[in-house]
Amino acid sequence: MAAYISVPRDLGKVKSKIFFNLTKRQLICFSIAAAVGVPLFFLVKKSGNVSLAVLCMMVVMLPFFFFSMYEKDGMPLEVILDHFIEAKFRRPKDRPYCTDNYYTALVRQYQAEKEVEKIVFQSEKKAEGKRNAAAAKVAQQKGAQAGGKNHKKRKAR
């Protein structure tokens, strides 16, 4: 007789098991739970009530077990809690729907381009004015050297 093995269709959901058929995430969370819960059990057991000690240990270890085992839509519990906290507390409550009209975007772009052209034109005009003033100054200096006070006139003979 042939033995049939069921193969899952979605291999993305298959997780590699490490030890005792547990994933690495589950092993880490269970270890943390044991590291916190077992010493607490022995501390509370010293008071004499074992039932209370077991109850306290279970209450303390339960969140760690929940973090290791719970998964919804492929997301672990801390991701779900992060999304919940962000939606409820970090983000604003009122989120009005605002559209970005294509025409107004084009008008804003046109106005920005006009403003840039104006700034560039003004800076070119200032630079041109400075060049003209510098050229006039140079011409004036050359004229002063050629026919100015320092030039000696020849006496007519």
Sequence and secondary structure as in RCSB ss.txt:
>XXXX:A:sequence
MAAYISVPRDLGKVKSKIFFNLTKRQLICFSIAAAVGVPLFFLVKKSGNVSLAVLCMMVVMLPFFFFSMYEKDGM
PLEVILDHFIEAKFRRPKDRPYCTDNYYTALVRQYQAEKEVEKIVFQSEKKAEGKRNAAAAKVAQQKGAQAGGKN
HKKRKAR
>XXXX:A:secstr
        S GGG     BTTB HHHHHHHHHHHHHHHHHHHHHHTTT HHHHHHHHHHHHHHHHHHHH EETTE
EHHHHHHHHHIIIIIS S        HHHHHHHHHHHHHHHHHHHHHHHHHHHHHHHHHHHHHHHHHHHHHHSTT
S      
